[in-house]
Amino acid sequence: MKIIIVQICCFLLLHQWAVAQTSPSEDKTISGRKTWVVSTSIPKGIDNPLKILVGEKLHETRLYMRSMGKPIPVDSTGIVRGVKIVKDDAGRDAYENLFYCTIPEQVREALIILVPGPKDAEGLRFRSKIIDLSEFKVGGSLYVNLVSTKLGIRIGDYKKVISPGGMEFINPLGSEEKGVFPVWYFYEVPNDAGSEWKLMTSSKMAVYKSRREICVFFYNEKIDNVDFRGIPFITPQPRQRQP
């Protein structure tokens, strides 16, 4: 895969979006299981809001690339489908799947990350990755690798290697409320000698205990290269105990 340097300005945009974010757990309109849906890009020809089918009930959610729209309730099956309404041979409305995923039974709050496939490829229009938000309650960054090469993440003295399809959570704060840390992103390039690591980008990053961020690395068809997208949101408030 051909890889170029990712501009740091994209990374800094993560923090500008966080100001307007609210905690998913603060949404009181759905008492049971729920999911949010985001997309790394929104291809032409895809309706936005996107139609989401859960069981027999049709919902709509607007897709954003760096924030989350309204949540969708999840039933006991955990099956969530993004669909397009088409006509069958008899002229009746039918559903064409754009993505299809099953949220595990134990996951109460999920984030579904969509990555568009090539326009003319066979199969579903989007690949999907499910993130369990209940395991991501404190400030820090969750890095999700959706490309076919290893990624190296360094924040301050913290170092992680993320395999293709893997996820790693890094919270360099410890007991502190906030901090500013140097950050480096690397990618692995296979060669005849084995492989070597190339620097993708470096800068400084502000980390807050009150804010969590998910950074998704994916293949961007428009630039024919690796790209990344940040999804920041506020950490949920502790639930009040009933007297």
C-alpha positions, 0 to 999 in steps of 0.5 A: 500500500502506498502511504504518504505523510498525513497532515497534522492539521487534521489531527488538531481538528479533533479538539475543535469538535470536542467543545460541542460534544455531549456524553452518549450516556447523557441521552435519556431518550433511550433507556435500553441498549443503543448505538451511534453510527459515524462514517469516515467519509460519505460517498456520493449517492448515499442518503444522509440521514441514513436509514437504519433497520433494527428488527422491523423498525426503520430509523434514521440517523444523520452521518457525521465524520467527526462527531456522532448524531442521535442514537439508535435503539438496539433490540435483543438480536443486536442486528443493525443494518444500514439500508437503501430502499429499492423496488423488488420485481413486483414493484414493492419497497424492499431493503438493500443492505449497505452495512450489516453488523451484530452488536454483542449481547453484553454491549450496552452502548456501541459506536459503529464506525463505517468505512466505505468500500470501493464504489464498484466493488461487490458486496456491502457498500460499507465495512463496519467496526463496533466499539464498546463505549462502556469500556471507554469511560475516561479521558484518553485516546482509542486508536483503531487500525482499519488498514493493512499495515501495522501502526506505531503510536507514541504519546509521551513515553507511552508506546503501542503497536497496533496490528491491522484490525486492532485497537489500543487505548492510551491514557497518558494522564495518570492521576492528572486532570489534563496535560500536553504531550508530544505525539508521533504516528508511525507506519510499518513498510514491508521490504526485502529486509523485513520491514522498517518504520516510517514517521507519519506525523508528529506534533503535540496533543492536549489530553483532558480527563473530561474528554475521550477521543477515538482516532480511526486509521483507514484507507481513503479512496479519494487520496489513494492512501492511509488517512485518519479521522478523529471522533471526540466526545465528553466522558460520561458523568458518574451515575447517581446512586439511588437512595 
